[in-house]
Amino acid sequence: MSVADIIQIISSLGFPIVACLGLGWYIVKKMDKMSDVIDNNTKALIMISQDLKDQRKE
C-alpha cells in the first residue's frame, strides 16, 4: 500500500475512522502473540504442577 493510497483512504473516510481501524488491526496482531505466550505459560504451569505432585508422592 503506497502513501498515496493511505492519503486517499484518509481523505475519503476521515482520520478518526482510519485511526480506529489501524489501532484495531494492531491490537488483533498483539493479541495473537499474547495468546501464544499465555498457552506456553499454561503448559509450563501444568508441568510444574505435575512435578510437585510427583514429589509429594515420594
MARTORVEX-722285 format. One record per residue (C-alpha): residue number from 1; chain; x negated, y, z. Coordinates in steps of 0.001 Angstrom, whole numbers, always signed. Example, Ala and Ser with C-alpha at 12.3 -4.5 7.8 and 13.67 -1.06 7.14 Angstrom:
2
@num=1	cadena=A	u=-12300	v=-4500	w=+7800
@num=2	cadena=A	u=-13670	v=-1060	w=+7140
This chain:
58
@num=1	cadena=A	u=+0	v=+0	w=+0
@num=2	cadena=A	u=-1547	v=+3274	w=-1067
@num=3	cadena=A	u=-1453	v=+6621	w=+688
@num=4	cadena=A	u=+937	v=+7958	w=-1957
@num=5	cadena=A	u=+3353	v=+5093	w=-1200
@num=6	cadena=A	u=+3255	v=+5864	w=+2519
@num=7	cadena=A	u=+3860	v=+9567	w=+1897
@num=8	cadena=A	u=+6799	v=+8698	w=-376
@num=9	cadena=A	u=+8325	v=+6432	w=+2298
@num=10	cadena=A	u=+7908	v=+9107	w=+4991
@num=11	cadena=A	u=+9456	v=+11796	w=+2817
@num=12	cadena=A	u=+12419	v=+9617	w=+1857
@num=13	cadena=A	u=+13175	v=+8034	w=+5247
@num=14	cadena=A	u=+11781	v=+10575	w=+7671
@num=15	cadena=A	u=+8845	v=+10388	w=+10016
@num=16	cadena=A	u=+10681	v=+9106	w=+13131
@num=17	cadena=A	u=+12125	v=+6122	w=+11263
@num=18	cadena=A	u=+8791	v=+5220	w=+9676
@num=19	cadena=A	u=+7038	v=+5616	w=+13040
@num=20	cadena=A	u=+9570	v=+3306	w=+14742
@num=21	cadena=A	u=+9168	v=+690	w=+12019
@num=22	cadena=A	u=+5385	v=+884	w=+12254
@num=23	cadena=A	u=+5389	v=+558	w=+16035
@num=24	cadena=A	u=+7865	v=-2310	w=+15845
@num=25	cadena=A	u=+5581	v=-4165	w=+13446
@num=26	cadena=A	u=+2611	v=-3524	w=+15766
@num=27	cadena=A	u=+4499	v=-4898	w=+18775
@num=28	cadena=A	u=+5543	v=-8039	w=+16891
@num=29	cadena=A	u=+1935	v=-8733	w=+15916
@num=30	cadena=A	u=+736	v=-8226	w=+19504
@num=31	cadena=A	u=+3486	v=-10470	w=+20890
@num=32	cadena=A	u=+2357	v=-13306	w=+18602
@num=33	cadena=A	u=-1111	v=-13094	w=+20105
@num=34	cadena=A	u=+301	v=-12803	w=+23625
@num=35	cadena=A	u=+2398	v=-15937	w=+23229
@num=36	cadena=A	u=-739	v=-17865	w=+22219
@num=37	cadena=A	u=-2544	v=-16616	w=+25323
@num=38	cadena=A	u=+392	v=-17496	w=+27561
@num=39	cadena=A	u=+562	v=-21001	w=+26061
@num=40	cadena=A	u=-3151	v=-21525	w=+26713
@num=41	cadena=A	u=-2775	v=-20309	w=+30311
@num=42	cadena=A	u=+158	v=-22650	w=+30838
@num=43	cadena=A	u=-1898	v=-25602	w=+29608
@num=44	cadena=A	u=-4754	v=-24629	w=+31932
@num=45	cadena=A	u=-2412	v=-24342	w=+34927
@num=46	cadena=A	u=-927	v=-27759	w=+34180
@num=47	cadena=A	u=-4412	v=-29282	w=+34073
@num=48	cadena=A	u=-5361	v=-27607	w=+37368
@num=49	cadena=A	u=-2138	v=-28815	w=+38959
@num=50	cadena=A	u=-2808	v=-32382	w=+37824
@num=51	cadena=A	u=-6369	v=-32229	w=+39181
@num=52	cadena=A	u=-5101	v=-31015	w=+42564
@num=53	cadena=A	u=-2527	v=-33793	w=+42687
@num=54	cadena=A	u=-5201	v=-36368	w=+41860
@num=55	cadena=A	u=-7460	v=-35012	w=+44617
@num=56	cadena=A	u=-4664	v=-35213	w=+47194
@num=57	cadena=A	u=-4078	v=-38873	w=+46334
@num=58	cadena=A	u=-7701	v=-39726	w=+47106
